[in-house]
Amino acid sequence: MVAIDPASADPPEMYRYLIWAEGTSSDCGIELTWYQELWVQGRNWCNPAKEQCGSTEHVVHETFTLTNPNNGRTLILRGGALTRVTWINWYDTLYEYSGARFMGTIPGVGPVFGSPGRGVTYETCQGEYPDNWVCDYETIHESGPNFDDLEAICNYMLGE
């Protein structure tokens, strides 16, 4: 028998949610817009004494859309990731993500691949949960995104 989470007298709490983000990228020499949508599935667990708790999350569906507003070209990449959430205490948490791959297809070129890299974010919160709960985030480490063939992606996005 293999255990993914530490043993507990209580079963893990399962949950699912949607998050999204948008921004710009200048990797191709011009400003491209991007939109990212992720469906996350996870579980919270605690050890039997409830002294140490944590979460494991997995991105079950991810869509990353890159758009060139000048010519309307769009590239859609799909992927998934594993996120490990470590609760330091009720107010402080470390989020770590890694292991994701993006995949998309460029007409006339074929499949292209990329990775969001690896990231670690520190979250600290204060106030009364949930109404007055305020959190601050600090990026500890971030590498990525990286694409295996950025030149092919840029050529497509620029219309070359």
C-alpha positions in Angstrom: 0.0 0.0 0.0 1.3 3.4 -0.9 0.3 6.6 1.0 0.3 9.9 -0.8 -0.5 12.0 2.3 0.5 11.3 6.0 -1.6 8.9 7.9 -4.6 10.5 9.6 -7.6 9.4 11.7 -9.7 11.8 9.6 -10.0 11.4 5.9 -8.5 14.2 3.7 -10.8 17.0 2.7 -11.2 17.1 -1.1 -11.8 20.4 -3.0 -11.8 21.9 -6.6 -11.6 25.5 -7.8 -10.8 27.7 -10.9 -8.2 30.4 -11.0 -7.1 32.6 -13.8 -4.5 35.3 -14.6 -3.7 37.6 -17.4 -0.7 39.7 -18.4 1.7 40.7 -21.1 5.0 39.2 -22.5 7.7 40.8 -24.5 9.6 37.5 -25.2 9.1 37.9 -29.0 10.3 41.6 -29.2 6.7 43.0 -29.1 4.1 43.0 -26.4 1.9 39.9 -26.6 -1.0 39.4 -24.2 -1.6 36.2 -22.4 -4.5 34.6 -20.4 -4.2 31.5 -18.2 -7.0 29.5 -16.7 -6.4 26.5 -14.3 -8.8 24.0 -12.8 -7.2 22.8 -9.5 -8.2 19.7 -7.6 -6.7 19.1 -4.2 -6.9 17.6 -0.7 -6.1 19.0 2.8 -4.7 16.6 5.4 -3.5 16.7 9.0 -1.6 14.2 11.1 -3.6 12.4 13.8 -2.7 15.0 16.5 -3.5 17.8 14.0 -0.1 19.3 14.7 1.0 19.4 11.1 -1.3 19.9 8.2 -0.8 20.3 4.5 -2.3 20.2 1.0 -1.6 18.5 -2.2 -3.0 20.1 -5.4 -2.9 19.1 -9.0 -3.9 21.2 -12.0 -6.3 18.9 -13.8 -6.8 21.3 -16.8 -4.8 24.3 -17.8 -5.2 26.6 -20.8 -2.5 29.2 -21.7 -3.6 31.6 -24.5 -1.0 33.9 -26.1 -2.3 36.6 -28.5 -0.7 39.2 -30.7 -3.1 42.2 -30.5 -1.5 43.7 -33.7 -2.4 40.9 -36.1 -4.9 38.8 -34.0 -2.8 35.6 -34.0 -3.5 33.3 -31.1 -1.7 30.3 -29.8 -3.4 28.0 -27.2 -1.2 25.7 -25.1 -2.6 23.1 -22.7 -1.0 21.5 -19.7 -1.1 20.5 -16.0 1.1 20.9 -12.8 1.6 19.5 -9.3 1.5 22.0 -6.5 2.6 21.2 -2.9 1.2 23.4 -0.2 3.0 23.3 3.2 1.2 25.0 6.1 3.8 26.4 8.4 1.1 27.5 10.8 -2.5 28.8 10.5 -1.2 32.1 9.0 1.9 31.1 7.0 2.1 28.9 4.0 4.6 27.9 1.3 3.3 27.1 -2.2 5.5 25.2 -4.6 4.7 24.2 -8.1 6.7 22.1 -10.6 6.4 19.3 -13.1 4.1 21.0 -15.6 4.4 20.8 -19.4 2.5 23.0 -21.9 1.7 21.6 -25.4 0.2 23.4 -28.4 0.3 23.1 -32.2 1.5 25.7 -34.7 0.0 25.4 -38.2 2.7 24.3 -40.6 5.2 23.6 -37.8 3.5 21.0 -35.6 3.6 20.5 -31.8 5.4 23.0 -29.5 6.2 22.4 -25.9 7.0 24.6 -22.8 7.1 24.6 -19.1 6.1 27.2 -16.5 9.2 26.2 -14.6 9.4 26.0 -10.9 8.1 28.4 -8.3 7.9 28.9 -4.6 5.7 31.6 -3.0 5.4 32.5 0.7 1.9 33.5 1.9 1.3 35.1 5.2 -2.2 36.0 6.3 -3.9 37.9 9.2 -7.4 38.8 10.4 -10.4 36.8 11.0 -11.2 34.1 8.5 -13.0 34.4 6.1 -14.5 37.9 6.2 -11.4 39.9 7.3 -8.7 37.5 6.1 -5.9 39.5 4.3 -2.9 37.8 2.8 0.4 39.0 1.4 2.6 37.0 -1.0 6.3 37.0 -1.6 8.0 35.2 -4.5 10.9 33.1 -3.1 11.9 31.5 -6.4 10.6 31.5 -10.0 12.1 30.1 -13.1 10.2 30.1 -16.4 8.1 30.1 -18.4 10.4 28.3 -20.8 9.6 27.1 -24.3 11.4 24.4 -26.2 11.2 26.2 -29.5 10.6 29.9 -28.7 11.8 30.9 -32.2 8.9 28.9 -33.8 6.4 30.4 -31.4 7.6 34.0 -32.1 7.7 33.5 -35.9 4.1 32.3 -35.8 2.9 35.0 -33.4 4.6 37.7 -35.5 3.2 36.3 -38.8 6.5 35.3 -40.3 
